[in-house]
Amino acid sequence: MNTLVNGVNYSNLFAITLPETILEIVSLVVLVVDLGILRKSAQATRMAAACMLGVLGCTLSMLWLFAHPQAAGLATDTLVGTPLVAAVQIAILILTALVLFLSVKAEFSRNPGEYVTIVLLAATGMLLVTAARDLLVIFVALELLSLSLYVLTAFAKSSAQSAEAALKYYLFGGMSAAMMLFGFSYLYGLTGSTNLSDISAALATQGTSPLLVVALVLITAGLGFKVAAVPFHLWAPDTYQGAPAPVAALIASGSKVASFAVLIALTGGVIGSQPLGSSPTWIVLLVWMATGSILLGNLAALVQTSVRRLLAYSAIAHAGYMLLGIAAHTAQSEAAVFYYAVTYALTTIGAFGVIAVVERSAGTDRLDAFAGLSRRNPLLAGTMLVFLLSLAGIPPLVGFWAKFNLFAAVLRSPFAGHWALPLVAMALAASAVSLYYYLQVLKRVYVVKPTHAEPMQISLLELTTLVLIALAVGLLGIFPNTLSGWIPLG
């Protein structure tokens, strides 16, 4: 039964937001269990219980999305439920659950209940961002996500590096949020609405005014920070290096998927035939950001000695590839961006999981810490091999198909025009460069002799999680239609 109050269909709104509601309820349960029932238990027991409850919350939300596909046809003025939104939300929940599995043995916090609660709140922000179709809801959801990540970055209280990374992340994030909100206010002033569909319709009847250009530049700056695109990338290397490994994995995975969902929504993938993304100004901004991100990310990664920072610059380059797909502005390119974002996120979580194990043993993430990993733990080394080669786009791993689909969609785009071929050629050359720095890590893993002869210690849960992620990366590459068929067009 539909319930209309002041023109708002609250039945639809409840159905669309039930996965987020489940996460919020479970986050409160985690606090009650940790601080009430298990307060005097061992630290390991508290962390394991909190993480498993968090995984349960993610699972319940996923079951709702799977069991109620009719909710994917619902919409309100502020939130929508489409098959594409549901697919991306399920992917975010899976990524969050994997991060929690890899957090079970984490020792960076004495407050496991609070840690898992904030992870679930960050996931709630990601889900809301994915479904939001109103400027105010987008901003509030992004801030819920961002504030949660700022706190999580500083969760290793004994680490000065973690505190420094969180402070830089917070300062850059606050500045970018202000610019984005300023841009949103200009869009509201130009169109008289905060709803994306109404904004699209209003802009279709207007020419490109100087005020619109200013609004687009400000919004691009704000969202460029969220995806770590040049020149708004300065926070990423320090945050990836200073944050606890599971938190860095969450920032690099689910957060990036949600942020690209916002960019696609604003570019106009679901808001009508005259979308905001058809503005030449918007496309030019995206193309320049993509080019700078691809070049700087890959070249800067060549000189890194920290594997975390290497992955940070790699993430900047991957953001550039995805921005090309958004600039191409077709249903196929948008689906290719989501495919790329999800597969990249899955692979990056696995890579950070291996880094966490190595750091716990060697006390550092420098390249030399990975020396001889293949002899100390062959299975763990094998998972790292799969993750890095997938990030480089080597077939038959899923990273190859992600790049292939994306570049093919860019070349076929009618919006791309004359810039498509040279940009794709540049991106392919940059991908070849990226293989070099990924191989630098694998050289330490497989060629350099270990400095310690004892086996690398890893828990069964961590190893099982990493092996399953590696298998998924391999199988999705062998059967690429499994994932591409699950992510519907447009």
C-alpha positions in Angstrom: 0.0 0.0 0.0 1.4 3.4 -1.0 1.4 6.1 1.7 1.4 9.7 0.4 2.1 12.5 2.9 2.5 16.0 1.5 3.3 14.5 -1.9 6.0 12.2 -0.6 5.5 8.4 -1.1 6.9 7.1 2.2 6.2 3.5 1.3 8.6 3.8 -1.6 11.1 5.8 0.5 11.1 3.1 3.2 11.6 0.3 0.7 14.5 2.1 -1.0 16.2 2.9 2.3 15.6 -0.4 4.1 19.2 -1.7 3.4 20.6 1.5 5.0 18.2 1.1 7.9 19.4 -2.5 8.5 23.0 -1.3 8.6 22.1 1.4 11.1 20.3 -1.0 13.4 23.1 -3.5 13.3 25.7 -0.7 14.1 23.7 0.0 17.3 23.6 -3.8 18.1 27.4 -3.9 17.6 27.9 -1.1 20.2 25.5 -2.8 22.7 27.2 -6.2 22.3 30.8 -4.8 22.5 30.4 -2.3 25.3 27.7 -4.2 27.2 28.1 -7.9 26.9 31.7 -8.4 25.8 33.3 -5.4 27.6 35.6 -7.5 29.8 36.4 -10.1 27.1 39.7 -10.5 25.3 40.5 -7.9 22.7 40.6 -10.6 19.9 37.2 -11.9 21.0 35.6 -8.4 20.9 37.1 -7.6 17.5 36.0 -10.9 16.0 32.4 -10.6 17.4 32.1 -7.0 16.2 33.3 -7.8 12.7 31.1 -10.8 12.4 28.1 -8.8 13.4 29.1 -6.2 10.8 29.3 -8.9 8.2 25.8 -10.1 9.3 24.4 -6.6 8.8 25.9 -6.4 5.3 24.5 -9.9 4.5 21.0 -9.0 5.7 21.0 -5.8 3.5 22.2 -7.8 0.5 19.4 -10.4 1.1 16.8 -7.6 1.1 18.2 -6.3 -2.2 18.2 -9.8 -3.7 14.8 -10.9 -2.3 12.9 -7.7 -3.3 13.8 -6.9 -6.8 10.6 -5.0 -7.2 12.1 -2.3 -5.0 14.4 -1.6 -7.9 11.6 0.0 -9.8 10.7 2.5 -7.0 11.6 6.2 -7.0 11.0 9.3 -5.0 12.1 12.9 -5.7 15.3 12.3 -3.7 16.2 8.6 -4.0 15.7 6.0 -6.7 15.8 2.3 -6.9 16.9 1.0 -10.2 18.5 -2.4 -11.2 21.8 -0.6 -11.7 21.6 1.1 -8.3 20.7 -2.2 -6.6 23.7 -4.0 -8.3 26.1 -1.3 -7.2 24.7 -1.3 -3.7 25.2 -5.1 -3.5 28.8 -4.6 -4.7 29.4 -2.0 -2.0 28.0 -4.3 0.7 30.2 -7.2 -0.5 33.3 -4.9 -0.4 32.4 -3.7 3.1 32.0 -7.3 4.3 35.4 -8.2 2.8 37.0 -5.3 4.6 35.5 -6.5 7.9 36.7 -10.1 7.3 40.3 -8.7 6.9 39.8 -6.6 10.0 39.2 -9.5 12.4 42.9 -9.9 13.3 43.6 -6.1 13.3 45.4 -4.8 16.3 45.4 -1.0 15.6 42.4 -0.2 17.9 41.3 -1.0 21.5 37.7 0.0 20.5 36.5 -2.7 18.1 32.8 -1.9 18.6 33.3 1.7 17.6 35.5 0.8 14.7 32.9 -1.6 13.1 30.1 0.8 13.9 31.8 3.6 11.9 32.6 1.2 9.1 28.8 0.4 8.8 28.0 4.1 8.9 30.4 4.7 6.1 28.7 1.9 4.2 25.4 3.5 4.9 26.7 6.8 3.3 27.9 4.8 0.3 24.5 3.2 -0.3 22.7 6.6 0.1 25.1 8.3 -2.3 24.5 5.6 -4.9 20.7 6.1 -4.8 20.6 9.9 -4.3 19.1 12.0 -7.0 18.9 15.3 -5.2 21.7 17.8 -4.5 21.0 18.1 -0.8 20.8 14.3 -0.3 23.9 13.8 -2.3 25.8 16.3 -0.1 24.5 14.9 3.2 25.3 11.3 2.2 28.8 12.3 1.0 29.4 14.0 4.3 28.3 10.9 6.3 30.7 8.9 4.2 33.5 11.4 4.5 33.2 12.1 8.2 33.2 8.3 8.9 36.4 7.9 6.8 38.2 10.8 8.5 37.6 9.1 11.9 38.6 5.7 10.6 41.8 7.1 9.2 42.8 8.3 12.7 41.8 5.1 14.4 45.3 3.8 15.0 45.7 6.1 18.0 49.3 5.0 18.7 50.4 6.0 15.2 51.5 9.6 14.6 51.4 8.8 10.9 47.7 7.8 11.2 46.8 11.1 12.9 48.7 13.2 10.4 47.0 11.4 7.5 43.6 11.9 9.1 44.3 15.6 9.6 45.3 16.1 6.0 42.4 14.1 4.8 40.0 16.2 6.9 41.4 19.6 5.8 41.4 18.7 2.1 38.0 17.1 2.5 36.5 20.1 4.3 37.7 22.5 1.6 36.4 20.2 -1.2 33.0 19.9 0.5 32.8 23.7 0.7 33.5 24.1 -3.0 31.1 21.4 -4.0 28.3 22.9 -1.9 29.0 26.3 -3.4 28.7 24.8 -6.9 25.4 23.1 -5.9 24.1 26.5 -4.7 24.8 28.0 -8.1 23.0 25.2 -9.8 20.0 25.8 -7.5 20.1 29.5 -8.3 20.2 28.8 -12.0 17.4 26.2 -12.1 15.4 26.8 -8.9 15.5 23.1 -8.0 17.8 20.6 -6.2 16.3 17.6 -8.0 18.6 16.3 -10.8 15.8 15.7 -13.2 14.5 19.2 -12.8 18.0 20.6 -13.1 18.5 18.7 -16.3 15.2 20.0 -17.8 15.9 23.6 -16.8 19.5 23.6 -18.2 18.2 22.1 -21.4 16.4 25.4 -22.1 19.3 27.6 -21.1 22.6 28.3 -22.8 26.0 27.9 -21.2 26.3 30.9 -18.9 29.4 32.1 -17.0 27.7 31.2 -13.8 27.0 27.6 -15.0 30.7 27.3 -15.9 31.7 28.4 -12.3 29.2 25.9 -10.8 30.6 23.1 -12.9 34.2 23.9 -12.0 33.3 24.0 -8.3 31.4 20.7 -8.4 34.2 19.1 -10.4 36.7 20.2 -7.8 34.6 18.8 -5.0 34.0 15.4 -6.6 37.5 15.3 -8.0 38.7 15.1 -4.4 36.4 12.2 -3.6 37.8 10.1 -6.5 41.4 11.3 -5.9 41.7 12.9 -9.4 44.5 15.4 -10.4 44.8 18.1 -9.3 42.7 17.2 -6.2 44.7 14.1 -5.3 47.2 15.4 -2.8 45.5 13.7 0.2 45.6 10.2 -1.3 49.3 9.1 -0.9 49.5 10.2 2.8 46.1 8.8 3.6 46.7 5.4 1.9 50.1 5.2 3.8 49.0 6.4 7.2 45.5 4.9 7.6 45.2 1.3 9.0 45.3 -1.2 6.2 41.6 -2.2 6.3 40.6 1.5 6.3 42.8 2.3 3.4 41.2 -0.7 1.6 37.7 0.8 2.3 38.7 4.2 1.1 40.2 2.7 -2.1 37.2 0.4 -2.8 33.7 1.1 -1.6 34.2 4.9 -1.3 35.5 5.1 -4.9 32.6 3.1 -6.2 30.1 5.4 -4.5 31.9 8.5 -5.6 31.8 7.5 -9.2 28.1 6.7 -8.9 27.6 10.4 -7.9 29.6 11.5 -10.9 27.6 9.4 -13.3 24.3 10.6 -11.8 25.4 14.2 -12.2 26.7 13.5 -15.7 23.2 12.5 -16.6 23.1 8.8 -17.0 19.6 8.5 -15.6 18.1 12.0 -15.7 16.7 12.4 -19.2 17.6 13.1 -22.8 19.1 16.5 -22.1 21.5 15.7 -19.3 23.9 18.0 -17.5 26.7 15.8 -18.8 26.1 17.0 -22.4 27.6 20.4 -21.5 30.9 20.8 -23.3 32.3 22.5 -20.3 31.6 19.5 -18.1 33.1 17.1 -20.6 36.2 19.2 -21.1 36.8 19.4 -17.3 36.5 15.6 -17.1 38.8 15.0 -20.0 41.5 17.3 -18.5 41.2 15.7 -15.1 41.4 12.2 -16.6 44.5 13.1 -18.6 46.3 14.6 -15.7 45.4 11.7 -13.4 46.6 9.0 -15.9 49.9 10.7 -16.5 50.8 11.8 -13.0 49.5 8.7 -11.3 51.5 6.3 -13.4 54.7 8.4 -13.6 54.7 9.1 -9.8 54.2 5.5 -9.0 57.4 4.6 -10.7 59.6 6.1 -8.0 57.8 4.9 -4.9 59.4 2.7 -2.3 56.3 2.3 -0.2 53.8 -0.2 -1.6 50.9 1.7 0.0 52.0 4.9 -1.8 52.5 3.0 -5.0 48.9 1.8 -4.8 47.8 5.4 -4.0 49.3 6.7 -7.2 48.0 3.7 -9.0 44.5 4.6 -7.7 44.9 8.1 -9.1 45.7 6.6 -12.5 42.8 4.3 -12.4 40.5 7.2 -11.5 41.7 8.8 -14.7 40.7 5.8 -16.8 37.2 5.8 -15.2 36.8 9.6 -15.8 37.4 8.9 -19.5 34.4 6.6 -19.4 32.2 9.2 -17.7 33.3 11.9 -20.2 32.3 9.5 -23.0 28.7 9.8 -21.7 26.8 6.8 -23.0 24.9 4.0 -21.3 27.6 1.5 -22.4 30.4 3.7 -21.0 28.6 4.2 -17.7 28.1 0.5 -17.3 31.8 0.0 -18.2 32.8 2.5 -15.5 30.8 0.7 -12.9 32.3 -2.6 -14.0 35.8 -1.1 -13.8 35.1 0.5 -10.4 33.8 -2.8 -8.8 36.6 -5.0 -10.2 39.2 -2.4 -9.3 37.8 -2.2 -5.8 37.7 -5.9 -5.3 41.3 -6.3 -6.4 42.6 -3.4 -4.3 41.0 -4.8 -1.2 43.0 -8.0 -1.8 46.2 -6.1 -2.3 45.8 -4.2 0.9 45.0 -7.4 2.7 48.4 -8.8 1.7 50.1 -5.5 2.7 48.5 -5.8 6.1 49.9 -9.3 6.6 53.4 -8.2 5.5 53.3 -5.1 7.7 52.4 -7.1 10.7 55.4 -9.4 10.1 58.0 -6.8 8.9 56.7 -3.6 10.5 56.8 -1.7 7.3 55.3 -1.6 3.8 58.4 -0.8 1.9 59.3 -2.9 -1.2 62.1 -4.7 0.7 59.6 -6.1 3.2 58.1 -8.2 0.4 61.5 -9.8 -0.4 61.2 -13.6 -0.7 57.4 -13.7 0.1 57.0 -16.6 -2.3 59.3 -18.7 -0.2 57.9 -17.6 3.2 54.2 -18.1 2.1 53.7 -19.3 -1.5 49.9 -19.1 -1.3 49.9 -15.5 0.0 52.5 -14.6 -2.7 50.2 -16.1 -5.4 47.3 -14.0 -4.3 49.5 -10.8 -4.6 50.6 -12.0 -8.1 46.9 -12.2 -9.2 46.0 -8.8 -7.7 48.8 -6.8 -9.2 48.6 -8.4 -12.6 44.9 -7.7 -12.7 45.5 -4.1 -11.7 48.0 -3.9 -14.7 45.3 -5.3 -17.0 46.9 -8.6 -17.9 44.6 -11.2 -19.4 42.8 -13.4 -18.5 42.3 -11.6 -15.2 39.3 -9.4 -14.7 41.3 -6.2 -14.9 42.0 -6.8 -18.5 38.3 -6.9 -19.4 37.6 -3.9 -17.3 40.0 -1.8 -19.3 38.9 -3.4 -22.6 35.2 -2.7 -22.0 36.0 0.9 -20.9 38.3 1.8 -23.7 36.0 0.2 -26.3 33.0 2.2 -24.9 35.0 5.4 -25.1 36.0 4.8 -28.8 32.3 4.1 -29.7 30.9 7.2 -27.9 29.3 9.9 -30.1 30.3 12.4 -27.5 33.9 11.5 -27.7 34.6 13.0 -31.1 38.2 13.5 -32.2 39.7 13.2 -28.7 38.7 9.5 -28.2 41.5 7.8 -30.2 44.5 9.8 -28.8 43.3 9.6 -25.3 42.7 5.8 -25.4 46.1 5.4 -27.0 47.6 7.5 -24.2 45.8 5.4 -21.6 47.0 2.2 -23.2 50.6 3.4 -23.1 50.2 4.4 -19.5 48.9 0.9 -18.7 52.1 -0.5 -20.1 54.0 1.8 -17.8 52.0 0.6 -14.8 53.1 -2.9 -15.5 56.7 -1.9 -14.7 56.0 -0.7 -11.2 53.7 -3.6 -10.4 56.5 -5.9 -11.5 58.8 -4.1 -9.1 56.7 -5.5 -6.3 56.5 -9.0 -7.8 60.3 -9.0 -8.4 60.7 -8.7 -4.6 58.1 -11.3 -4.0 59.5 -14.0 -6.4 63.2 -13.1 -7.2 64.8 -11.4 -4.3 65.9 -13.7 -1.4 64.1 -13.2 1.9 65.9 -11.5 4.8 64.0 -13.8 7.2 63.7 -17.5 6.7 60.7 -18.2 9.0 57.3 -18.7 7.3 55.0 -15.6 7.1 52.3 -15.9 9.7 48.7 -15.4 8.6 45.4 -16.5 10.1 43.2 -19.0 8.3 40.4 -16.5 8.0 42.7 -13.9 6.4 44.2 -16.4 4.0 40.8 -17.9 3.1 39.5 -14.4 2.4 42.4 -13.4 0.2 42.3 -16.7 -1.7 38.6 -16.3 -2.4 39.2 -12.7 -3.7 42.0 -14.0 -5.9 39.8 -16.8 -7.2 37.0 -14.2 -7.9 39.4 -12.0 -9.8 40.5 -15.0 -11.9 37.1 -16.5 -12.5 35.5 -13.1 -13.4 38.3 -12.7 -16.0 37.7 -16.2 -17.5 33.9 -15.6 -17.4 33.6 -11.8 -17.9 29.9 -11.9 -18.8 29.1 -13.0 -15.3 29.6 -9.6 -13.9 28.9 -7.5 -17.0 25.5 -9.2 -17.3 24.8 -8.4 -13.6 25.4 -4.7 -14.1 22.6 -3.5 -16.4 23.0 -0.7 -18.9 22.0 2.8 -17.9 
